[in-house]
Protein backbone atom coordinates (compact mmCIF):
# COMPACT_ATOMS: atom_id res chain seq x y z
CA UNK A 1 0.00 0.00 0.00
CA UNK A 2 1.11 3.56 -0.68
CA UNK A 3 2.63 5.33 2.29
CA UNK A 4 1.21 8.79 1.61
CA UNK A 5 -2.12 10.46 0.88
CA UNK A 6 -2.52 12.92 -1.98
CA UNK A 7 -4.11 16.08 -0.61
CA UNK A 8 -4.00 18.22 -3.75
CA UNK A 9 -1.90 19.85 -6.42
CA UNK A 10 -1.62 22.82 -8.75
CA UNK A 11 -0.12 21.44 -11.95
CA UNK A 12 3.45 22.19 -10.86
CA UNK A 13 3.54 20.21 -7.65
CA UNK A 14 1.51 17.66 -5.73
CA UNK A 15 1.18 17.78 -1.95
CA UNK A 16 1.12 14.43 -0.16
CA UNK A 17 0.82 13.63 3.53
CA UNK A 18 3.19 10.86 4.69
CA UNK A 19 1.25 8.29 6.72
CA UNK A 20 3.96 8.20 9.34
CA UNK A 21 3.36 11.91 10.07
CA UNK A 22 -0.42 11.61 10.47
CA UNK A 23 -0.08 10.98 14.21
CA UNK A 24 1.45 14.47 14.49
CA UNK A 25 -2.11 15.77 14.15
CA UNK A 26 -3.48 18.47 11.87
CA UNK A 27 -5.88 21.35 11.25
CA UNK A 28 -8.46 21.96 8.53
CA UNK A 29 -9.67 25.56 8.71
CA UNK A 30 -11.65 27.97 6.58
CA UNK A 31 -14.84 29.96 6.29
CA UNK A 32 -18.20 28.25 5.82
CA UNK A 33 -18.71 26.94 2.29
CA UNK A 34 -15.06 26.91 1.25
CA UNK A 35 -14.66 23.12 1.03
CA UNK A 36 -13.60 21.88 4.48
CA UNK A 37 -16.02 18.92 4.45
CA UNK A 38 -14.76 17.67 1.07
CA UNK A 39 -11.17 17.97 2.29
CA UNK A 40 -12.09 15.93 5.36
CA UNK A 41 -13.79 13.37 3.09
CA UNK A 42 -10.73 13.06 0.83
CA UNK A 43 -8.41 12.58 3.79
CA UNK A 44 -10.72 10.04 5.47
CA UNK A 45 -10.87 8.07 2.21
CA UNK A 46 -7.10 8.18 1.90
CA UNK A 47 -6.53 6.81 5.38
CA UNK A 48 -9.19 4.11 4.98
CA UNK A 49 -7.75 2.95 1.63
CA UNK A 50 -4.39 2.50 3.34
CA UNK A 51 -5.75 0.40 6.18
CA UNK A 52 -6.13 3.12 8.81
CA UNK A 53 -9.46 3.18 10.71
CA UNK A 54 -11.08 6.61 10.91
CA UNK A 55 -13.51 8.24 13.33
CA UNK A 56 -15.16 11.42 12.05
CA UNK A 57 -17.96 13.71 13.16
CA UNK A 58 -20.60 14.33 10.50
CA UNK A 59 -21.53 17.80 11.71
CA UNK A 60 -24.01 18.74 8.97
CA UNK A 61 -25.14 15.29 7.83
CA UNK A 62 -23.45 15.55 4.42
CA UNK A 63 -20.40 13.37 5.10
CA UNK A 64 -22.31 10.08 5.08
CA UNK A 65 -21.91 9.91 1.28
CA UNK A 66 -18.41 8.55 1.94
CA UNK A 67 -20.12 5.15 2.23
CA UNK A 68 -21.33 5.22 -1.40
CA UNK A 69 -19.55 5.49 -4.73
CA UNK A 70 -19.40 8.93 -6.29
CA UNK A 71 -20.69 9.79 -9.73
CA UNK A 72 -18.90 11.21 -12.79
CA UNK A 73 -18.60 14.98 -12.94
CA UNK A 74 -16.57 17.41 -15.09
CA UNK A 75 -15.05 19.02 -11.98
CA UNK A 76 -13.73 15.65 -10.86
CA UNK A 77 -12.14 15.12 -14.28
CA UNK A 78 -10.58 18.59 -14.19
CA UNK A 79 -9.04 18.03 -10.77
CA UNK A 80 -7.76 14.58 -11.72
CA UNK A 81 -5.98 16.02 -14.74
CA UNK A 82 -4.60 19.01 -12.82
CA UNK A 83 -3.20 16.93 -9.97
CA UNK A 84 -2.21 13.90 -12.05
CA UNK A 85 -4.37 11.25 -10.38
CA UNK A 86 -4.11 8.07 -12.43
CA UNK A 87 -5.55 5.64 -9.87
CA UNK A 88 -8.71 7.58 -8.97
CA UNK A 89 -11.77 5.27 -8.83
CA UNK A 90 -15.39 6.07 -8.04
CA UNK A 91 -16.09 3.89 -4.99
CA UNK A 92 -17.34 4.08 -1.45
CA UNK A 93 -15.60 3.20 1.80
CA UNK A 94 -16.57 0.68 4.48
CA UNK A 95 -18.55 2.79 6.93
CA UNK A 96 -20.25 2.42 10.30
CA UNK A 97 -22.95 4.90 11.29
CA UNK A 98 -23.21 6.02 14.93
CA UNK A 99 -25.57 8.37 16.76
CA UNK A 100 -25.63 9.37 20.43
CA UNK A 101 -29.44 9.40 20.26
CA UNK A 102 -29.62 6.07 18.43
CA UNK A 103 -31.84 7.50 15.69
CA UNK A 104 -29.56 7.69 12.63
CA UNK A 105 -26.99 5.11 13.61
CA UNK A 106 -25.95 2.65 16.28
CA UNK A 107 -26.21 4.15 19.77
CA UNK A 108 -23.06 5.50 21.38
CA UNK A 109 -22.98 5.05 25.14
CA UNK A 110 -20.57 5.31 27.99
CA UNK A 111 -20.99 5.04 31.73
CA UNK A 112 -20.95 7.87 34.24
CA UNK A 113 -17.97 6.23 35.93
CA UNK A 114 -16.07 6.11 32.68
CA UNK A 115 -16.70 9.77 31.92
CA UNK A 116 -15.33 10.88 35.28
CA UNK A 117 -15.95 13.98 37.42
CA UNK A 118 -13.98 16.48 35.33
CA UNK A 119 -15.80 15.99 32.04
CA UNK A 120 -19.14 15.50 33.77
CA UNK A 121 -18.69 18.78 35.63
CA UNK A 122 -17.93 20.47 32.31
CA UNK A 123 -21.06 18.97 30.77
CA UNK A 124 -23.16 20.24 33.68
CA UNK A 125 -21.36 23.62 33.78
CA UNK A 126 -20.75 23.29 37.52
CA UNK A 127 -19.01 25.88 39.64
CA UNK A 128 -16.02 25.08 41.84
CA UNK A 129 -18.08 24.06 44.88
CA UNK A 130 -20.39 21.85 42.85
CA UNK A 131 -17.41 20.27 41.09
CA UNK A 132 -15.98 19.42 44.50
CA UNK A 133 -19.22 17.63 45.38
CA UNK A 134 -19.02 15.73 42.09
CA UNK A 135 -15.54 14.57 43.04
CA UNK A 136 -16.85 13.52 46.45
CA UNK A 137 -19.67 11.65 44.72
CA UNK A 138 -17.23 9.56 42.71
CA UNK A 139 -15.11 8.96 45.83
CA UNK A 140 -18.15 7.70 47.75
CA UNK A 141 -19.06 5.44 44.83
CA UNK A 142 -15.61 3.94 44.84
CA UNK A 143 -15.46 3.50 48.60
CA UNK A 144 -18.94 1.99 48.76
CA UNK A 145 -18.45 -0.26 45.72
CA UNK A 146 -21.27 1.42 43.78
CA UNK A 147 -21.32 1.32 39.99
CA UNK A 148 -22.29 4.61 38.35
CA UNK A 149 -23.59 3.49 34.98
CA UNK A 150 -26.33 5.96 34.09
CA UNK A 151 -27.83 9.22 35.29
CA UNK A 152 -30.31 7.57 37.65
CA UNK A 153 -27.33 6.01 39.45
CA UNK A 154 -25.78 9.44 39.83
CA UNK A 155 -29.03 11.02 41.00
CA UNK A 156 -29.56 8.25 43.57
CA UNK A 157 -26.05 8.64 44.95
CA UNK A 158 -26.41 12.42 45.20
CA UNK A 159 -29.67 11.95 47.12
CA UNK A 160 -27.94 9.45 49.41
CA UNK A 161 -25.10 11.90 50.07
CA UNK A 162 -27.51 14.73 50.82
CA UNK A 163 -29.49 12.56 53.25
CA UNK A 164 -26.30 11.38 54.99
CA UNK A 165 -24.31 14.62 54.78
CA UNK A 166 -23.59 14.73 58.51
CA UNK A 167 -22.12 11.22 58.47
CA UNK A 168 -20.08 11.81 55.31
CA UNK A 169 -18.79 15.27 56.23
CA UNK A 170 -15.80 14.09 58.26
CA UNK A 171 -14.34 12.09 55.37
CA UNK A 172 -15.57 13.90 52.24
CA UNK A 173 -16.05 17.46 53.42
CA UNK A 174 -19.15 19.60 53.57
CA UNK A 175 -21.97 18.42 51.30
CA UNK A 176 -24.34 21.33 50.87
CA UNK A 177 -27.96 20.44 50.22
CA UNK A 178 -28.26 23.56 48.05
CA UNK A 179 -25.32 22.49 45.85
CA UNK A 180 -26.63 18.94 45.55
CA UNK A 181 -30.02 20.37 44.60
CA UNK A 182 -28.43 22.54 41.89
CA UNK A 183 -26.66 19.50 40.42
CA UNK A 184 -29.88 17.49 40.51
CA UNK A 185 -31.73 20.23 38.61
CA UNK A 186 -29.06 20.30 35.90
CA UNK A 187 -29.25 16.54 35.58
CA UNK A 188 -33.00 16.89 35.15
CA UNK A 189 -32.47 19.35 32.28
CA UNK A 190 -30.09 16.89 30.59
CA UNK A 191 -32.64 14.11 30.91
CA UNK A 192 -35.30 16.30 29.31
CA UNK A 193 -32.91 16.90 26.39
CA UNK A 194 -32.46 13.16 25.92
CA UNK A 195 -28.86 13.22 27.08
CA UNK A 196 -29.55 10.32 29.47
CA UNK A 197 -29.43 7.99 26.44
CA UNK A 198 -25.69 8.60 26.20
CA UNK A 199 -25.11 7.07 29.63
CA UNK A 200 -25.52 3.37 30.24
CA UNK A 201 -24.61 -0.02 28.85
CA UNK A 202 -23.54 -1.60 26.62
CA UNK A 203 -20.81 1.02 26.52
CA UNK A 204 -18.96 1.62 23.26
CA UNK A 205 -15.82 -0.52 22.96
CA UNK A 206 -12.89 1.35 21.44
CA UNK A 207 -12.00 -1.74 19.42
CA UNK A 208 -15.22 -1.24 17.44
CA UNK A 209 -13.86 2.11 16.23
CA UNK A 210 -10.64 0.49 15.04
CA UNK A 211 -11.96 -2.04 12.53
CA UNK A 212 -10.74 -3.15 9.11
CA UNK A 213 -12.81 -4.90 6.48
CA UNK A 214 -11.96 -8.19 4.76
CA UNK A 215 -9.88 -6.29 2.16
CA UNK A 216 -7.71 -4.69 4.82
CA UNK A 217 -9.26 -1.24 4.36
CA UNK A 218 -9.86 0.84 7.45
CA UNK A 219 -13.50 1.30 8.45
CA UNK A 220 -14.77 4.88 8.71
CA UNK A 221 -16.94 5.40 11.81
CA UNK A 222 -19.23 8.40 11.35
CA UNK A 223 -20.86 10.02 14.37
CA UNK A 224 -24.01 11.87 13.34
CA UNK A 225 -23.57 15.34 14.81
CA UNK A 226 -26.44 17.26 13.25
CA UNK A 227 -28.93 16.89 16.11
CA UNK A 228 -26.21 16.61 18.73
CA UNK A 229 -24.63 19.95 17.83
CA UNK A 230 -27.99 21.65 17.41
CA UNK A 231 -29.64 20.50 20.63
CA UNK A 232 -26.78 19.75 23.02
CA UNK A 233 -23.39 21.21 22.09
CA UNK A 234 -22.24 20.67 25.68
CA UNK A 235 -22.83 16.93 25.30
CA UNK A 236 -20.88 17.00 22.02
CA UNK A 237 -17.94 18.55 23.85
CA UNK A 238 -18.20 15.99 26.65
CA UNK A 239 -18.44 13.14 24.14
CA UNK A 240 -15.28 14.23 22.32
CA UNK A 241 -13.37 14.79 25.55
CA UNK A 242 -14.45 11.38 26.79
CA UNK A 243 -13.29 9.72 23.56
CA UNK A 244 -9.90 11.40 23.74
CA UNK A 245 -9.56 10.42 27.38
CA UNK A 246 -10.50 6.79 26.71
CA UNK A 247 -8.06 6.47 23.82
CA UNK A 248 -5.29 8.01 25.87
CA UNK A 249 -5.91 5.83 28.91
CA UNK A 250 -6.64 2.49 27.23
CA UNK A 251 -4.32 2.23 24.23
CA UNK A 252 -0.80 0.95 24.90
CA UNK A 253 2.32 2.84 23.89
CA UNK A 254 3.30 2.24 20.27
CA UNK A 255 6.09 4.71 19.53
CA UNK A 256 6.60 6.01 16.00
CA UNK A 257 4.61 3.87 13.57
CA UNK A 258 4.63 3.73 9.78
CA UNK A 259 0.90 4.48 9.90
CA UNK A 260 -1.41 5.52 12.75
CA UNK A 261 -3.70 3.04 14.47
CA UNK A 262 -6.61 5.46 14.31
CA UNK A 263 -7.28 8.94 12.94
CA UNK A 264 -9.93 11.25 14.42
CA UNK A 265 -11.56 14.19 12.64
CA UNK A 266 -13.29 16.49 15.13
CA UNK A 267 -15.52 19.04 13.41
CA UNK A 268 -16.69 22.25 15.09
CA UNK A 269 -13.50 22.00 17.12
CA UNK A 270 -14.02 25.40 18.74
CA UNK A 271 -16.62 23.72 20.99
CA UNK A 272 -13.90 21.46 22.35
CA UNK A 273 -12.15 24.40 24.00
CA UNK A 274 -14.88 26.95 24.73
CA UNK A 275 -15.51 27.77 28.39
CA UNK A 276 -13.18 25.05 29.64
CA UNK A 277 -11.50 25.45 33.03
CA UNK A 278 -7.82 26.23 32.57
CA UNK A 279 -6.87 23.04 34.37
CA UNK A 280 -8.87 20.90 31.93
CA UNK A 281 -7.53 22.82 28.93
CA UNK A 282 -3.99 22.09 30.11
CA UNK A 283 -4.85 18.40 30.37
CA UNK A 284 -6.22 18.37 26.82
CA UNK A 285 -3.01 19.93 25.58
CA UNK A 286 -1.09 17.19 27.36
CA UNK A 287 -3.29 14.52 25.76
CA UNK A 288 -2.57 15.96 22.29
CA UNK A 289 1.14 15.89 23.03
CA UNK A 290 1.25 12.34 24.36
CA UNK A 291 -1.45 10.50 22.44
CA UNK A 292 0.59 10.41 19.25
CA UNK A 293 2.81 7.84 20.98
CA UNK A 294 -0.32 5.67 21.17
CA UNK A 295 -0.61 5.81 17.38
CA UNK A 296 -3.58 8.21 17.26
CA UNK A 297 -3.76 11.19 14.91
CA UNK A 298 -6.22 14.02 15.57
CA UNK A 299 -7.37 16.50 12.92
CA UNK A 300 -9.37 19.49 14.11
CA UNK A 301 -11.87 21.10 11.74
CA UNK A 302 -12.93 24.67 12.45
CA UNK A 303 -13.33 28.08 10.84
CA UNK A 304 -10.24 29.77 12.22
CA UNK A 305 -6.95 28.60 13.74
CA UNK A 306 -7.66 31.10 16.52
CA UNK A 307 -10.43 28.79 17.73
CA UNK A 308 -7.69 26.47 19.00
CA UNK A 309 -5.53 27.29 22.06
CA UNK A 310 -1.91 28.10 21.25
CA UNK A 311 -0.65 25.14 23.28
CA UNK A 312 -2.66 22.77 21.07
CA UNK A 313 -2.21 24.69 17.81
CA UNK A 314 1.55 24.33 18.07
CA UNK A 315 1.16 20.53 18.00
CA UNK A 316 -0.82 20.38 14.73
CA UNK A 317 1.71 19.41 12.07
CA UNK A 318 -0.52 19.30 8.97
CA UNK A 319 -2.24 22.55 7.99
CA UNK A 320 -4.98 22.88 5.38
CA UNK A 321 -6.16 26.49 5.25
CA UNK A 322 -9.17 27.23 3.07
CA UNK A 323 -10.34 30.72 2.22
CA UNK A 324 -10.99 33.37 4.84
CA UNK A 325 -12.70 36.70 4.28
CA UNK A 326 -11.52 40.00 5.76
CA UNK A 327 -14.39 42.42 6.31
CA UNK A 328 -12.99 44.28 9.30
CA UNK A 329 -9.57 45.39 10.57
CA UNK A 330 -9.77 42.58 13.10
CA UNK A 331 -10.31 40.05 10.28
CA UNK A 332 -7.32 41.46 8.41
CA UNK A 333 -5.14 41.21 11.52
CA UNK A 334 -6.25 37.61 11.99
CA UNK A 335 -5.32 36.71 8.41
CA UNK A 336 -1.90 38.31 8.79
CA UNK A 337 -1.26 36.34 11.98
CA UNK A 338 -2.31 33.09 10.27
CA UNK A 339 0.00 33.82 7.34
CA UNK A 340 2.86 34.58 9.71
CA UNK A 341 2.57 31.08 11.16
CA UNK A 342 3.18 29.35 7.82
CA UNK A 343 6.52 28.49 6.28
CA UNK A 344 6.69 30.49 3.04
CA UNK A 345 9.81 29.65 1.02
CA UNK A 346 8.17 30.58 -2.28
CA UNK A 347 7.49 34.20 -1.36
CA UNK A 348 3.70 33.98 -1.72
CA UNK A 349 1.61 36.95 -0.65
CA UNK A 350 -0.18 34.74 1.83
CA UNK A 351 -2.62 37.33 3.28
CA UNK A 352 -3.83 38.04 -0.25
CA UNK A 353 -3.77 34.40 -1.40
CA UNK A 354 -5.85 33.14 1.55
CA UNK A 355 -8.57 35.66 0.68
CA UNK A 356 -8.52 34.85 -3.04
CA UNK A 357 -8.79 31.07 -2.68
CA UNK A 358 -11.81 29.57 -4.43
CA UNK A 359 -14.04 26.75 -3.22
CA UNK A 360 -12.00 23.56 -3.07
CA UNK A 361 -8.68 25.40 -2.98
CA UNK A 362 -6.40 25.66 0.03
CA UNK A 363 -3.00 26.58 1.38
CA UNK A 364 -1.42 23.30 2.49
CA UNK A 365 1.64 22.46 4.54
CA UNK A 366 2.54 18.99 5.82
CA UNK A 367 5.40 17.41 7.74
CA UNK A 368 7.98 15.66 5.60
CA UNK A 369 9.45 12.27 6.49
CA UNK A 370 11.82 13.95 8.94
CA UNK A 371 9.00 15.79 10.70
CA UNK A 372 9.91 19.21 9.23
CA UNK A 373 7.05 21.44 7.98
CA UNK A 374 7.06 21.85 4.21
CA UNK A 375 6.71 25.23 2.58
CA UNK A 376 3.07 26.17 2.14
CA UNK A 377 1.59 25.58 -1.32
CA UNK A 378 -1.62 26.89 -2.87
CA UNK A 379 -3.36 23.83 -4.32
CA UNK A 380 -6.65 22.47 -5.57
CA UNK A 381 -7.86 19.75 -3.21
CA UNK A 382 -8.03 16.26 -4.69
CA UNK A 383 -11.53 15.05 -5.65
CA UNK A 384 -13.18 12.38 -3.48
CA UNK A 385 -13.89 8.93 -4.87
CA UNK A 386 -17.08 8.61 -2.84
CA UNK A 387 -20.33 10.52 -3.12
CA UNK A 388 -20.41 14.22 -2.29
CA UNK A 389 -23.57 14.67 -0.24
CA UNK A 390 -25.54 12.62 2.27
CA UNK A 391 -26.98 9.13 2.11
CA UNK A 392 -30.74 8.93 1.67
CA UNK A 393 -32.66 7.80 4.75
CA UNK A 394 -33.44 4.44 3.12
CA UNK A 395 -29.74 3.90 2.32
CA UNK A 396 -28.78 4.80 5.85
CA UNK A 397 -31.31 2.36 7.33
CA UNK A 398 -30.16 -0.44 5.01
CA UNK A 399 -26.55 0.04 6.03
CA UNK A 400 -27.52 0.07 9.67
CA UNK A 401 -29.39 -3.23 9.37
CA UNK A 402 -26.53 -4.87 7.47
CA UNK A 403 -23.85 -3.48 9.76
CA UNK A 404 -21.62 -5.91 11.70
CA UNK A 405 -22.59 -3.88 14.78
CA UNK A 406 -26.32 -4.55 14.30
CA UNK A 407 -27.80 -5.77 17.58
CA UNK A 408 -24.65 -5.19 19.60
CA UNK A 409 -25.53 -1.74 20.90
CA UNK A 410 -29.12 -1.24 19.78
CA UNK A 411 -30.76 -2.32 23.05
CA UNK A 412 -29.76 -0.87 26.44
CA UNK A 413 -28.88 -3.17 29.33
CA UNK A 414 -29.76 -2.09 32.87
CA UNK A 415 -27.79 -4.28 35.26
CA UNK A 416 -27.53 -3.85 39.01
CA UNK A 417 -25.71 -0.65 39.86
CA UNK A 418 -25.83 2.23 42.34
CA UNK A 419 -29.54 2.94 41.81
CA UNK A 420 -30.59 -0.63 42.61
CA UNK A 421 -28.09 -1.10 45.45
CA UNK A 422 -29.03 2.17 47.14
CA UNK A 423 -32.71 1.37 46.72
CA UNK A 424 -32.11 -2.06 48.27
CA UNK A 425 -30.22 -0.47 51.14
CA UNK A 426 -33.00 2.06 51.63
CA UNK A 427 -35.62 -0.71 51.65
CA UNK A 428 -33.58 -2.72 54.15
CA UNK A 429 -33.10 0.37 56.31
CA UNK A 430 -36.83 1.11 56.11
CA UNK A 431 -37.67 -2.49 57.09
CA UNK A 432 -35.28 -2.34 60.03
CA UNK A 433 -36.68 1.02 61.07
CA UNK A 434 -40.23 -0.34 60.85
CA UNK A 435 -39.30 -3.40 62.91
CA UNK A 436 -37.52 -1.22 65.47
CA UNK A 437 -40.57 1.06 65.63
CA UNK A 438 -42.87 -1.93 66.17
CA UNK A 439 -40.60 -3.32 68.88
CA UNK A 440 -40.45 0.08 70.57
CA UNK A 441 -44.22 0.46 70.36
CA UNK A 442 -44.68 -3.00 71.90
CA UNK A 443 -42.20 -2.16 74.66
CA UNK A 444 -43.98 1.15 75.27
CA UNK A 445 -47.35 -0.61 75.50
CA UNK A 446 -45.96 -3.15 77.92
CA UNK A 447 -44.45 -0.40 80.05
CA UNK A 448 -47.73 1.52 80.05
CA UNK A 449 -49.67 -1.61 81.00
CA UNK A 450 -47.31 -2.33 83.87
CA UNK A 451 -47.55 1.26 85.05
CA UNK A 452 -51.34 1.12 84.86
CA UNK A 453 -51.40 -2.13 86.83
CA UNK A 454 -49.14 -0.57 89.42
CA UNK A 455 -51.47 2.43 89.75
CA UNK A 456 -54.60 0.29 89.98
CA UNK A 457 -53.31 -2.12 92.64
CA UNK A 458 -53.60 0.11 95.82
CA UNK A 459 -56.96 1.57 94.78
CA UNK A 460 -58.67 -1.69 94.04
CA UNK A 461 -60.49 -2.03 97.47
CA UNK A 462 -61.84 1.50 97.47
CA UNK A 463 -63.06 0.90 94.04
CA UNK A 464 -64.81 -2.30 95.20
CA UNK A 465 -66.48 -0.55 98.16
CA UNK A 466 -67.70 2.12 95.86
CA UNK A 467 -69.00 -0.50 93.55
CA UNK A 468 -70.85 -2.23 96.38
CA UNK A 469 -72.43 1.06 97.44
CA UNK A 470 -73.33 1.80 93.89
CA UNK A 471 -74.74 -1.69 93.55
CA UNK A 472 -76.77 -1.21 96.75
CA UNK A 473 -78.14 2.10 95.53
CA UNK A 474 -78.91 0.68 92.12
CA UNK A 475 -80.59 -2.31 93.74
CA UNK A 476 -82.62 -0.02 95.97
CA UNK A 477 -83.63 2.14 93.05
CA UNK A 478 -84.58 -0.90 91.05
CA UNK A 479 -86.64 -2.13 94.00
CA UNK A 480 -88.32 1.23 94.37
CA UNK A 481 -89.00 1.31 90.70
CA UNK A 482 -90.47 -2.12 90.76
CA UNK A 483 -92.58 -1.22 93.82
CA UNK A 484 -93.80 1.96 92.23
CA UNK A 485 -94.51 0.15 89.08
CA UNK A 486 -96.39 -2.55 90.86
CA UNK A 487 -98.36 -0.11 92.73
CA UNK A 488 -99.28 1.83 89.74
CA UNK A 489 -100.27 -1.14 87.83
CA UNK A 490 -101.83 -2.79 90.57
CA UNK A 491 -103.70 0.36 91.81
CA UNK A 492 -105.16 1.03 88.46
CA UNK A 493 -105.96 -2.51 87.85
CA UNK A 494 -107.02 -3.08 91.33
CA UNK A 495 -109.45 -0.27 91.22
CA UNK A 496 -110.61 -1.37 87.79
CA UNK A 497 -110.33 -5.01 88.75
CA UNK A 498 -111.48 -4.68 92.22
Long-range contacts (C-beta under 8 A, 24 or more apart in sequence): 1-49, 1-50, 1-51, 2-50, 3-50, 3-258, 3-259, 5-43, 5-46, 5-47, 5-50, 6-46, 6-83, 6-85, 6-382, 7-39, 7-42, 7-43, 7-320, 7-364, 7-366, 7-379, 7-381, 7-382, 8-83, 8-362, 8-364, 8-379, 8-380, 8-381, 8-382, 9-82, 9-83, 9-84, 9-379, 9-380, 9-382, 10-82, 10-377, 10-378, 10-379, 10-380, 11-82, 13-377, 13-379, 14-83, 14-84, 14-379, 15-364, 15-366, 15-374, 15-377, 15-379, 16-366, 17-43, 17-46, 17-318, 17-366, 18-366, 18-367, 18-368, 18-369, 19-47, 19-50, 19-52, 19-258, 19-259, 19-260, 20-256, 20-257, 20-258, 20-259, 20-369, 21-317, 21-318, 21-366, 21-367, 21-368, 21-369, 21-371, 22-47, 22-52, 22-259, 22-260, 22-263, 22-297, 22-318, 23-256, 23-257, 23-260, 23-292, 23-295, 23-296, 23-297, 24-292, 24-297, 24-315, 24-316, 24-317, 24-318, 24-367, 24-371, 25-288, 25-292, 25-297, 25-298, 25-299, 25-300, 25-315, 25-316, 25-317, 25-318, 26-297, 26-298, 26-299, 26-300, 26-316, 26-317, 26-318, 26-319, 26-320, 27-299, 27-300, 27-301, 27-302, 27-305, 27-308, 27-313, 27-316, 27-318, 27-319, 27-320, 27-321, 28-265, 28-299, 28-300, 28-301, 28-302, 28-320, 28-322, 29-301, 29-302, 29-303, 29-304, 29-305, 29-307, 29-319, 29-320, 29-321, 29-322, 29-324, 30-303, 30-321, 30-322, 30-323, 30-324, 30-362, 31-303, 31-322, 31-323, 31-324, 31-325, 32-303, 33-359, 34-322, 34-323, 34-357, 34-359, 35-322, 35-359, 35-360, 35-361, 35-362, 35-381, 36-301, 36-322, 37-62, 37-63, 38-360, 38-381, 38-384, 38-388, 39-320, 39-322, 39-362, 39-381, 40-265, 40-267, 40-299, 40-301, 41-65, 41-66, 41-384, 41-386, 41-388, 42-381, 42-382, 42-383, 42-384, 43-265, 43-299, 44-93, 44-220, 44-263, 44-265, 45-93, 45-384, 45-385, 45-386, 47-218, 47-260, 47-263, 48-93, 48-94, 48-217, 48-218, 48-219, 48-220, 49-93, 49-217, 49-218, 50-218, 50-259, 51-212, 51-216, 51-217, 51-218, 51-259, 52-218, 52-259, 52-260, 52-261, 52-262, 52-263, 53-209, 53-210, 53-211, 53-212, 53-218, 53-219, 53-220, 53-221, 53-261, 53-262, 53-263, 54-218, 54-219, 54-220, 54-221, 54-262, 54-263, 54-264, 54-265, 55-209, 55-220, 55-221, 55-223, 55-243, 55-262, 55-263, 55-264, 55-265, 56-220, 56-221, 56-222, 56-223, 56-264, 56-265, 56-267, 57-222, 57-223, 57-225, 57-236, 57-240, 57-265, 57-266, 57-267, 57-268, 58-222, 58-223, 58-224, 58-225, 58-226, 58-267, 59-225, 59-226, 59-229, 59-267, 59-268, 59-301, 60-225, 60-226, 61-224, 61-226, 61-390, 62-388, 62-389, 62-390, 63-222, 63-390, 64-95, 64-97, 64-222, 64-224, 64-390, 64-391, 64-396, 65-386, 65-387, 65-388, 65-389, 65-390, 65-391, 66-92, 66-93, 66-95, 66-220, 66-222, 66-384, 66-386, 66-387, 67-92, 67-93, 67-94, 67-95, 67-97, 67-220, 67-222, 67-386, 67-387, 67-391, 67-395, 67-399, 68-92, 68-386, 68-387, 68-391, 68-395, 69-385, 69-386, 69-387, 70-383, 70-384, 70-385, 70-386, 70-387, 70-388, 71-387, 75-360, 75-383, 76-383, 79-360, 79-380, 79-381, 79-382, 79-383, 80-383, 82-380, 83-379, 83-380, 83-382, 85-382, 85-383, 88-383, 88-385, 89-385, 90-385, 90-386, 91-385, 91-386, 92-385, 92-386, 92-387, 93-217, 93-219, 93-220, 93-386, 94-211, 94-213, 94-217, 94-218, 94-219, 94-220, 95-219, 95-220, 95-221, 95-222, 95-399, 96-208, 96-211, 96-219, 96-220, 96-221, 96-222, 96-403, 96-404, 96-405, 97-222, 97-224, 97-396, 97-399, 97-400, 97-403, 98-221, 98-222, 98-223, 98-224, 99-223, 99-224, 99-227, 99-228, 100-197, 100-198, 100-223, 100-224, 100-228, 100-235, 100-239, 101-194, 101-197, 101-227, 101-228, 102-197, 102-410, 103-224, 103-227, 104-224, 104-226, 104-227, 104-396, 105-222, 105-223, 105-224, 105-396, 105-400, 106-400, 106-403, 106-405, 106-406, 106-408, 106-409, 106-410, 107-197, 107-409, 107-410, 107-412, 108-198, 108-204, 108-223, 108-239, 108-409, 109-197, 109-198, 109-199, 109-200, 109-201, 109-202, 109-203, 109-204, 109-409, 109-412, 110-198, 110-199, 110-203, 110-204, 110-242, 110-246, 111-147, 111-148, 111-149, 111-150, 111-199, 111-200, 111-201, 111-203, 112-148, 112-149, 112-150, 112-151, 112-153, 112-154, 112-199, 113-138, 113-141, 113-147, 113-148, 113-149, 114-203, 114-242, 114-246, 115-199, 115-238, 115-242, 116-245, 118-280, 118-283, 119-238, 119-241, 119-242, 119-245, 120-238, 122-234, 122-237, 122-238, 122-241, 122-276, 122-277, 122-280, 123-190, 123-195, 123-234, 123-235, 123-237, 123-238, 124-183, 124-186, 124-187, 124-190, 125-186, 125-234, 125-275, 126-183, 126-186, 129-176, 129-179, 130-179, 130-182, 130-183, 132-173, 133-158, 133-161, 133-175, 133-176, 133-179, 133-180, 133-183, 134-183, 136-161, 136-168, 136-172, 136-173, 136-175, 137-161, 139-172, 140-168, 140-172, 141-418, 146-417, 146-418, 146-421, 146-422, 147-416, 147-417, 147-418, 148-417, 148-418, 149-199, 149-200, 149-201, 149-414, 149-415, 149-417, 149-418, 150-196, 150-199, 150-200, 150-414, 150-417, 150-419, 151-187, 151-190, 151-191, 151-195, 151-196, 151-199, 152-196, 152-419, 153-417, 153-418, 153-419, 154-187, 154-418, 155-184, 155-187, 155-419, 156-418, 156-419, 156-422, 156-423, 157-418, 157-422, 158-183, 158-184, 159-184, 159-422, 160-422, 190-232, 190-235, 193-231, 193-232, 193-235, 194-231, 194-232, 195-232, 195-235, 198-235, 198-239, 200-412, 200-413, 200-414, 201-412, 201-413, 201-414, 201-415, 202-408, 202-409, 202-412, 202-413, 204-409, 206-246, 206-247, 206-250, 206-251, 208-405, 208-408, 209-262, 210-261, 210-262, 211-404, 225-267, 225-268, 229-268, 229-271, 233-268, 233-271, 236-268, 236-271, 237-271, 237-272, 237-274, 240-266, 240-271, 240-272, 241-272, 241-280, 241-284, 244-284, 244-287, 244-291, 244-298, 245-287, 247-291, 247-294, 247-296, 248-287, 248-290, 248-291, 248-294, 251-294, 251-295, 251-296, 252-294, 253-293, 253-294, 254-293, 254-294, 254-295, 255-293, 257-295, 260-295, 260-296, 260-297, 261-294, 261-295, 261-296, 262-295, 262-296, 262-297, 263-296, 263-297, 263-298, 263-299, 264-296, 264-297, 264-298, 264-299, 265-299, 265-301, 266-298, 266-299, 266-300, 266-301, 267-301, 267-302, 268-301, 268-302, 269-300, 269-301, 269-302, 269-307, 269-308, 270-302, 270-303, 270-307, 270-308, 272-300, 273-307, 273-308, 273-309, 273-312, 281-309, 281-311, 282-311, 284-312, 285-309, 285-311, 285-312, 285-315, 288-312, 288-315, 289-315, 304-334, 304-338, 305-338, 305-341, 306-334, 306-337, 306-338, 317-366, 317-367, 317-371, 317-373, 318-365, 318-366, 318-367, 319-363, 319-364, 319-365, 319-366, 319-373, 319-376, 320-362, 320-363, 320-364, 320-381, 321-354, 321-362, 321-363, 321-364, 321-376, 322-357, 322-361, 322-362, 323-354, 323-355, 323-356, 323-357, 323-358, 323-359, 323-361, 324-354, 324-355, 325-355, 326-355, 342-376, 343-373, 343-374, 343-375, 343-376, 344-375, 344-376, 345-375, 346-375, 346-376, 346-377, 348-376, 348-378, 350-376, 353-378
